[in-house]
Amino acid sequence: MGLIEQIKDAGIVGCGGAGFPTHVKLNCTVEYLIVNAAECEPLLRTDRYLMLNKADEIISAVEMVAEITKAEKLFIALKETYTDEIASLQDAINKKNSRVELFPLKNFYPAGDEQIMVLEVTGRTVPPTGIPLDVGAVVSNVATMYGIYEASKGVPFTEKYLTVTGAVAHPIIVKAPIGTSFKACIEAAGGPTVQDYHILAGGPLMGKLYRKEDLDKYDVTKTTSGIVIVPDDTNLVAMRETSLHSILKRAKGSCIQCQTCTSMCPRYLSGHPLSPHKIMRKLAYSDISEVLEDKDIKEAMTCSECGVCEAYACPMGLAPRQVNVYVKKALRESGFRYQKDTETIFRSREDREYRRIPSHRIAARLGVEKYYDYTIRELKELNPGTVRIPLQQHIGAPSEATVNVGDTVTQGTLIGKIPEKALGANIHASISGTVKAIENGMVVIGK
């Protein structure tokens, strides 16, 4: 069996983003293979743990993937401040006499954005709404690479390494079976240290924010990168909790057209025609239904939703990112589909290198600076009695259940398969036990 089939059978999806099925993504021929080890979000430490403790496996996986993609240039891109991780990877490279190279990045946000990383490593700008393949590259997260190594040994994707940090007693890395409750992960970190808090699934810029009261609803999936407890009085909570009505009203009444949201926008700086300040201006004088055909409004579709504009750039405390999200939704509902420009060669703007935002400063603006310098090296392996495993943890079609209520399964048993001729990923039991329920797109397994 070839590596692509092993990856497909194991159910590997991208660990650093939306969960694109890896067997599809890597079924290509490229010039550059880039491993994303920059851990884009402040506070998360999972990839750093893997680089320190699984370096040999990661380098082996990069070499295997290079062979199937025919990549000529192999890079692991990570922040230059990761001195211990650089040493660990370099030692593994030297031992294997590998042709993998390390590419040190400045410690800025969003260094781990896929398109930004391609630009840093190759000097090429991915076209708006394009993918790295458009410029001869493919990017895969370092945790995904570790999963690929496991898949090459016949081990399916059933456990997730993730950071549990923020306002908890003991920030840690957990190794959690997929379907483990967020509550169990937080308890493993000693529990919250504050009474009133929200939960971030992911990092402070692009993670999803949940209320404490809803904690029991959420479980670890293949794309969960971290769980961060943030006190209710944290800046980012106030930003996220502002209603859309208030956001739009403030945008119309308070935008001073300083253009800082545009001049600091990573997509704009990479050479894309996105101008958030123009979108803000046009919505100030028109209803969204009146401007859907406007060229500048349509460029909202190219926004990566990184949050730089509202978390760092805007001096008025407005939310261009959330305005763009609103505009994108309206455009989709109108039937608009952005057409990728394959003719133009996009180039980054000259002032880009002077407008990189230090990760520490953006963490401070969000009110999570106190958690920024945590060194997290301890791992806890969790052993839950019950897991709730979604049949859709990836881009594409939901998997089809291959088990029934009452079936006995062992860790690694296939419980969800890719539908015929569909984009998807296999799902496996993450613990041994009995199938207790299959409902609402979820397989519940208990010991």
C-alpha positions as CSV (number, residue, x, y, z in Angstrom):
1,M,0.0,0.0,0.0
2,G,1.3,3.4,-0.9
3,L,1.6,6.3,1.5
4,I,-1.4,8.2,0.0
5,E,-3.6,5.2,0.7
6,Q,-2.1,4.8,4.2
7,I,-2.9,8.4,4.9
8,K,-6.5,8.0,3.5
9,D,-7.1,4.8,5.5
10,A,-5.8,6.5,8.7
11,G,-8.2,9.4,8.4
12,I,-5.5,12.1,8.5
13,V,-6.7,15.7,8.0
14,G,-4.9,19.0,8.4
15,C,-4.3,19.6,12.0
16,G,-3.6,23.3,11.8
17,G,-6.7,24.6,10.1
18,A,-10.1,23.6,8.7
19,G,-9.3,19.9,8.4
20,F,-8.8,19.4,4.6
21,P,-8.3,15.6,3.9
22,T,-4.6,15.1,3.7
23,H,-4.7,12.2,1.2
24,V,-6.2,14.7,-1.3
25,K,-4.0,17.6,-0.5
26,L,-0.7,15.7,-0.9
27,N,-1.8,13.9,-4.1
28,C,0.2,16.5,-6.2
29,T,3.6,17.3,-7.6
30,V,5.3,20.5,-6.3
31,E,8.5,22.3,-6.2
32,Y,8.3,23.3,-2.5
33,L,7.1,21.1,0.4
34,I,6.7,23.4,3.4
35,V,6.0,22.2,6.9
36,N,4.2,24.8,9.0
37,A,5.7,24.7,12.5
38,A,5.2,28.4,13.3
39,E,2.2,27.9,15.5
40,C,0.4,31.0,14.3
41,E,-1.7,31.8,17.3
42,P,-0.2,33.3,20.4
43,L,-0.4,31.0,23.5
44,L,-0.5,27.6,21.8
45,R,2.4,25.3,22.4
46,T,1.4,22.0,20.8
47,D,3.7,22.1,17.7
48,R,6.6,23.1,19.9
49,Y,6.0,20.0,22.1
50,L,6.0,17.8,19.0
51,M,9.2,19.3,17.6
52,L,11.0,18.7,20.9
53,N,9.7,15.1,21.4
54,K,8.9,13.7,18.0
55,A,11.6,15.3,15.8
56,D,12.8,12.0,14.3
57,E,9.3,11.0,13.3
58,I,8.6,14.4,11.8
59,I,11.7,14.4,9.6
60,S,11.0,10.9,8.5
61,A,7.5,12.0,7.5
62,V,8.7,15.0,5.5
63,E,11.1,12.8,3.5
64,M,8.2,10.3,2.8
65,V,5.9,13.1,1.6
66,A,8.7,14.6,-0.4
67,E,9.0,11.4,-2.3
68,I,5.4,11.2,-3.3
69,T,5.1,14.9,-4.2
70,K,8.4,15.0,-6.0
71,A,9.3,18.1,-4.1
72,E,12.7,19.5,-4.8
73,K,12.9,21.9,-1.8
74,L,11.9,20.8,1.7
75,F,11.5,23.3,4.4
76,I,10.3,23.3,8.0
77,A,9.3,26.9,8.7
78,L,9.4,27.9,12.4
79,K,10.0,31.0,14.4
80,E,13.6,31.9,15.1
81,T,12.8,32.2,18.8
82,Y,12.2,28.5,19.0
83,T,15.8,27.7,19.9
84,D,15.3,24.4,21.6
85,E,13.0,23.2,18.9
86,I,15.4,24.2,16.2
87,A,18.2,22.3,17.9
88,S,15.9,19.2,18.2
89,L,15.0,19.2,14.6
90,Q,18.5,20.0,13.4
91,D,19.8,17.0,15.4
92,A,17.2,14.7,13.7
93,I,18.2,16.1,10.3
94,N,21.9,15.5,11.0
95,K,21.3,12.0,12.3
96,K,19.3,11.1,9.1
97,N,21.6,13.1,6.8
98,S,18.3,14.5,5.6
99,R,17.9,17.2,2.9
100,V,15.2,18.9,4.9
101,E,16.1,22.5,5.8
102,L,14.9,24.7,8.6
103,F,13.5,28.1,7.6
104,P,13.6,30.6,10.6
105,L,10.8,33.2,10.6
106,K,10.5,36.4,12.6
107,N,8.2,36.1,15.6
108,F,5.2,37.9,14.0
109,Y,1.5,37.3,13.6
110,P,0.3,35.7,11.4
111,A,3.5,33.9,10.5
112,G,1.7,30.6,10.5
113,D,-0.9,31.6,7.9
114,E,-0.5,29.3,5.0
115,Q,-0.3,31.9,2.3
116,I,2.0,34.2,4.4
117,M,4.3,31.3,5.0
118,V,4.5,30.5,1.3
119,L,5.4,34.1,0.6
120,E,8.1,34.1,3.3
121,V,9.7,30.9,2.1
122,T,9.4,31.1,-1.7
123,G,8.9,34.9,-2.3
124,R,5.8,34.1,-4.3
125,T,2.3,35.5,-3.6
126,V,-0.5,33.0,-3.7
127,P,-3.3,34.6,-5.8
128,P,-6.5,35.8,-4.0
129,T,-8.7,32.8,-3.0
130,G,-5.9,30.6,-4.4
131,I,-3.9,27.8,-2.8
132,P,-0.1,27.3,-2.4
133,L,-0.3,24.8,-5.3
134,D,-0.9,27.7,-7.6
135,V,2.7,28.8,-7.0
136,G,4.3,25.3,-6.9
137,A,4.0,24.7,-3.2
138,V,2.1,22.5,-0.7
139,V,2.0,23.3,3.0
140,S,1.3,20.8,5.8
141,N,1.2,21.3,9.6
142,V,3.9,19.7,11.7
143,A,1.2,17.8,13.7
144,T,-0.1,16.5,10.5
145,M,3.3,15.3,9.6
146,Y,3.5,13.4,12.8
147,G,0.1,11.8,12.0
148,I,1.5,10.8,8.6
149,Y,4.4,9.1,10.2
150,E,1.9,7.2,12.4
151,A,-0.2,6.3,9.4
152,S,2.9,4.9,7.6
153,K,3.1,2.4,10.5
154,G,-0.6,1.5,10.2
155,V,-1.8,3.7,13.1
156,P,-5.0,5.6,12.5
157,F,-5.7,9.1,13.7
158,T,-7.5,8.6,17.0
159,E,-5.7,10.9,19.4
160,K,-5.0,14.6,19.5
161,Y,-2.2,16.6,21.1
162,L,-3.4,20.0,22.2
163,T,-2.5,22.9,24.5
164,V,-4.7,23.6,27.5
165,T,-3.7,27.1,28.9
166,G,-4.9,30.5,29.9
167,A,-6.5,30.9,33.3
168,V,-6.0,27.3,34.4
169,A,-4.0,26.1,37.5
170,H,-1.4,24.2,35.5
171,P,-1.1,24.8,31.7
172,I,-0.2,21.5,30.0
173,I,-0.2,19.6,26.7
174,V,-2.7,16.8,26.7
175,K,-2.9,13.7,24.5
176,A,-6.6,13.2,24.3
177,P,-8.6,10.5,22.4
178,I,-10.8,12.2,19.8
179,G,-14.2,12.8,21.3
180,T,-12.8,13.6,24.8
181,S,-14.8,16.4,26.5
182,F,-13.3,19.9,26.8
183,K,-14.3,19.6,30.5
184,A,-12.0,16.6,31.0
185,C,-9.1,18.5,29.3
186,I,-9.6,21.5,31.5
187,E,-9.7,19.4,34.6
188,A,-6.5,17.8,33.6
189,A,-4.9,21.3,33.7
190,G,-6.1,21.7,37.3
191,G,-9.3,23.5,36.3
192,P,-10.0,27.2,35.9
193,T,-8.5,29.7,38.3
194,V,-11.3,32.2,37.8
195,Q,-15.0,32.0,38.5
196,D,-16.3,33.7,35.4
197,Y,-14.8,32.8,32.1
198,H,-15.2,31.9,28.4
199,I,-13.5,29.0,26.5
200,L,-11.5,29.5,23.3
201,A,-11.3,26.5,21.1
202,G,-8.0,27.4,19.3
203,G,-6.1,30.6,19.8
204,P,-7.1,34.1,20.8
205,L,-7.2,35.5,17.2
206,M,-9.1,32.9,15.2
207,G,-10.4,30.4,17.8
208,K,-14.1,29.9,18.5
209,L,-15.3,31.5,21.7
210,Y,-17.8,29.6,23.9
211,R,-19.6,30.4,27.1
212,K,-18.8,28.6,30.3
213,E,-22.4,27.5,30.5
214,D,-22.1,25.6,27.3
215,L,-18.9,23.8,28.2
216,D,-20.5,20.3,28.3
217,K,-21.4,20.6,24.6
218,Y,-17.9,20.6,23.3
219,D,-15.4,17.8,22.6
220,V,-12.0,17.4,21.0
221,T,-11.9,16.8,17.3
222,K,-9.1,16.3,14.8
223,T,-8.8,20.0,14.2
224,T,-8.8,21.1,17.9
225,S,-5.4,22.8,18.4
226,G,-5.9,24.2,21.9
227,I,-8.3,25.1,24.7
228,V,-7.8,28.5,26.3
229,I,-9.6,29.7,29.4
230,V,-10.1,33.5,29.3
231,P,-11.7,35.6,32.1
232,D,-14.9,37.4,31.1
233,D,-13.3,40.8,31.5
234,T,-10.6,40.0,28.9
235,N,-10.5,42.4,25.9
236,L,-11.1,39.7,23.4
237,V,-14.3,38.6,25.0
238,A,-15.7,42.0,24.8
239,M,-14.7,42.3,21.2
240,R,-16.2,38.9,20.3
241,E,-19.4,39.4,22.2
242,T,-20.4,42.7,20.6
243,S,-23.6,42.2,18.5
244,L,-23.5,42.4,14.7
245,H,-26.0,45.3,14.9
246,S,-23.7,47.3,17.2
247,I,-20.6,46.4,15.0
248,L,-22.3,47.7,11.9
249,K,-23.7,50.8,13.6
250,R,-20.3,51.7,15.0
251,A,-18.6,51.1,11.6
252,K,-21.0,53.5,10.0
253,G,-20.6,56.2,12.7
254,S,-17.0,56.0,13.9
255,C,-14.8,54.9,11.0
256,I,-12.4,57.8,10.4
257,Q,-11.0,56.3,7.1
258,C,-7.4,56.3,8.4
259,Q,-6.7,53.2,6.3
260,T,-4.7,51.5,9.0
261,C,-6.8,48.4,8.7
262,T,-5.7,48.1,5.1
263,S,-2.1,49.2,5.6
264,M,-1.6,46.5,8.3
265,C,-3.7,43.8,6.5
266,P,-1.5,40.7,5.8
267,R,-3.4,39.9,2.6
268,Y,-3.1,43.5,1.3
269,L,0.6,43.6,2.2
270,S,1.1,40.3,0.3
271,G,-0.2,41.9,-2.8
272,H,-3.9,41.2,-2.8
273,P,-6.4,43.9,-3.8
274,L,-8.3,43.7,-0.5
275,S,-8.9,47.1,1.2
276,P,-10.9,46.8,4.4
277,H,-11.2,50.6,4.8
278,K,-13.0,50.9,1.5
279,I,-15.5,48.2,2.6
280,M,-16.1,50.1,5.8
281,R,-16.6,53.4,3.9
282,K,-19.1,52.0,1.4
283,L,-21.2,50.3,4.1
284,A,-21.3,53.6,5.9
285,Y,-23.3,55.1,3.1
286,S,-25.2,52.2,1.7
287,D,-27.2,49.1,2.7
288,I,-25.3,45.9,1.9
289,S,-27.9,44.9,-0.7
290,E,-27.1,48.0,-2.7
291,V,-23.3,47.4,-2.9
292,L,-23.0,43.7,-3.6
293,E,-21.9,44.4,-7.2
294,D,-19.2,46.8,-6.0
295,K,-15.7,45.6,-6.8
296,D,-14.2,46.6,-3.5
297,I,-17.0,44.9,-1.6
298,K,-16.4,41.7,-3.5
299,E,-12.8,41.7,-2.4
300,A,-14.1,40.9,1.1
301,M,-14.2,37.3,-0.1
302,T,-10.3,37.2,0.0
303,C,-10.2,38.1,3.7
304,S,-8.5,35.4,5.8
305,E,-10.2,36.6,9.0
306,C,-6.9,36.8,10.8
307,G,-8.2,39.6,13.0
308,V,-5.2,42.0,12.6
309,C,-7.5,44.8,11.6
310,E,-9.7,44.7,14.7
311,A,-7.3,43.3,17.3
312,Y,-4.4,45.6,16.5
313,A,-4.8,48.1,13.7
314,C,-8.0,50.1,14.2
315,P,-7.5,53.1,16.5
316,M,-11.3,53.4,16.9
317,G,-11.8,49.9,18.2
318,L,-13.9,48.9,15.3
319,A,-14.2,45.4,13.8
320,P,-13.4,45.3,10.1
321,R,-12.9,41.5,10.3
322,Q,-16.5,40.9,11.5
323,V,-17.8,43.4,9.0
324,N,-16.0,41.3,6.3
325,V,-17.5,38.1,7.7
326,Y,-20.9,39.7,7.4
327,V,-20.2,40.9,3.8
328,K,-18.9,37.5,2.8
329,K,-22.1,35.8,4.0
330,A,-24.2,38.3,2.1
331,L,-22.2,37.7,-1.1
332,R,-22.5,33.9,-0.8
333,E,-26.2,34.2,-0.3
334,S,-26.5,36.3,-3.4
335,G,-24.8,33.5,-5.4
336,F,-21.5,35.3,-5.9
337,R,-18.4,33.2,-6.4
338,Y,-15.0,34.9,-6.5
339,Q,-13.1,34.1,-9.6
340,K,-9.5,33.4,-9.1
341,D,-7.1,35.5,-11.2
342,T,-4.7,33.1,-12.9
343,E,-3.2,35.6,-15.3
344,T,-1.9,38.3,-12.9
345,I,1.4,37.7,-11.1
346,F,0.8,39.2,-7.6
347,R,3.7,40.7,-5.7
348,S,4.1,41.7,-2.1
349,R,4.1,45.4,-1.3
350,E,7.5,47.0,-0.5
351,D,6.6,48.1,3.0
352,R,5.4,44.6,4.1
353,E,8.6,43.8,6.0
354,Y,8.2,46.9,8.1
355,R,4.6,46.1,9.1
356,R,5.0,42.7,10.7
357,I,3.2,42.7,14.0
358,P,5.1,41.1,17.0
359,S,3.1,38.2,18.5
360,H,3.6,39.5,22.0
361,R,2.1,42.9,21.2
362,I,-1.0,41.5,19.6
363,A,-1.5,39.2,22.7
364,A,-1.2,42.3,24.9
365,R,-3.9,44.1,22.8
366,L,-6.2,41.1,23.3
367,G,-5.7,41.1,27.0
368,V,-4.0,37.7,27.2
369,E,-0.4,38.9,27.7
370,K,-0.1,37.3,31.1
371,Y,-0.4,33.8,29.5
372,Y,2.0,34.6,26.6
373,D,5.4,33.6,28.1
374,Y,4.3,30.2,29.6
375,T,6.7,27.4,29.0
376,I,4.6,24.3,28.6
377,R,6.5,21.0,28.4
378,E,4.5,18.6,30.5
379,L,2.2,16.0,28.7
380,K,-0.8,14.3,30.2
381,E,-2.4,11.4,28.5
382,L,-6.1,11.3,29.1
383,N,-8.2,8.1,29.4
384,P,-11.9,9.1,29.3
385,G,-14.6,6.6,30.0
386,T,-16.8,8.0,27.2
387,V,-16.1,9.8,23.9
388,R,-18.4,11.6,21.5
389,I,-17.0,11.4,18.0
390,P,-18.4,13.6,15.2
391,L,-18.8,11.9,11.8
392,Q,-17.7,15.3,10.3
393,Q,-14.4,16.7,11.5
394,H,-13.1,17.8,8.2
395,I,-13.9,19.7,5.0
396,G,-16.1,17.7,2.7
397,A,-19.0,15.2,3.2
398,P,-19.7,13.7,6.6
399,S,-18.5,10.1,7.0
400,E,-21.0,7.3,6.9
401,A,-21.3,5.2,10.1
402,T,-20.0,1.7,9.8
403,V,-21.1,0.5,13.2
404,N,-24.3,0.1,15.1
405,V,-25.5,0.7,18.6
406,G,-24.3,-2.2,20.8
407,D,-21.3,-3.0,18.7
408,T,-18.0,-3.6,20.5
409,V,-15.1,-1.7,19.1
410,T,-11.4,-1.3,19.9
411,Q,-9.2,1.7,19.5
412,G,-8.6,2.2,15.8
413,T,-11.8,0.4,14.6
414,L,-13.3,2.1,11.6
415,I,-16.6,3.7,12.7
416,G,-17.1,6.2,9.8
417,K,-16.1,5.8,6.1
418,I,-15.8,8.3,3.3
419,P,-18.9,8.3,1.1
420,E,-18.5,6.9,-2.4
421,K,-16.8,9.5,-4.7
422,A,-16.9,12.2,-2.1
423,L,-14.3,14.4,-0.4
424,G,-14.0,13.2,3.2
425,A,-12.0,11.4,5.8
426,N,-12.3,8.1,7.6
427,I,-13.2,8.2,11.3
428,H,-12.0,5.6,13.9
429,A,-12.8,4.7,17.4
430,S,-10.5,6.5,19.8
431,I,-11.1,4.2,22.8
432,S,-12.1,0.6,23.2
433,G,-15.7,0.0,24.3
434,T,-19.3,-0.3,23.2
435,V,-21.2,2.0,20.8
436,K,-23.8,3.6,23.1
437,A,-25.5,5.8,20.5
438,I,-25.4,7.1,17.0
439,E,-27.3,10.4,16.8
440,N,-27.0,14.0,15.5
441,G,-24.0,13.0,13.4
442,M,-22.2,11.7,16.5
443,V,-20.9,8.2,17.5
444,V,-20.9,7.8,21.3
445,I,-18.5,5.1,22.7
446,G,-18.4,4.1,26.3
447,K,-16.2,1.7,28.2
